[in-house]
Amino acid sequence: MENIFDENGGYIKYEWKTGETITSVKLNRIETSLETMQKENRLDSHFVNVKRFGAEGDNITDDTESIQTAINYAHENGIEGVYIPHGEYKITKPLILHFNLKLKGAGSTKTYLIVSDIDDYAVIYGDRYSYGDSKGEITNLCIKSYSD
C-alpha cells in the first residue's frame, strides 16, 4: 500500500498493490484519511483555496493576483470565504475584501501575508459595500513586512 499526498502534505488516497493483504491497521489508516478528507470537503464547500488560483506561498512568487482572483471568485459565486493554507504569500499591492467575505488562514503561525513597506498602504481594504453590517472577517493569519 502506498500513500499519496498533495503538495501541502494533505492526504489524497491510498494505492493498493496487486495481491496486497488488507489488515486492520491499514483499514484504520483509511478510515482516518476519509475523516480528514470529509473535513477538508466541508471546508471546500464554504471556502475557496488560493492554491487553486495559482498562489504559491513560497515568499518568492507574487501571490497578489492569485489571492485577489480567489477573493473575487468567492464573492461572485456566493461562497463564504477564501482559505489561505500554510505558507508565506508575497503581496505587492492591497487586496480588496468584499462584503461579508471571510479570509481565513491555517493559523497565525502558519499563514503569512508578506508585504513590503507596510506603512505605505493598507494590506487589505474593504470594498465600498463592506461597512456597517458587514460580517466579513480575517482570521488565522499574520501580516509581516519585508524590505526589498
Summary of the structure (lengths in Angstrom):
residues: 148
radius of gyration: 18.4
end to end distance: 46.8
largest distance: 62.6
contacts: 403
relative contact order: 0.13
helix: 27%
strand: 34%
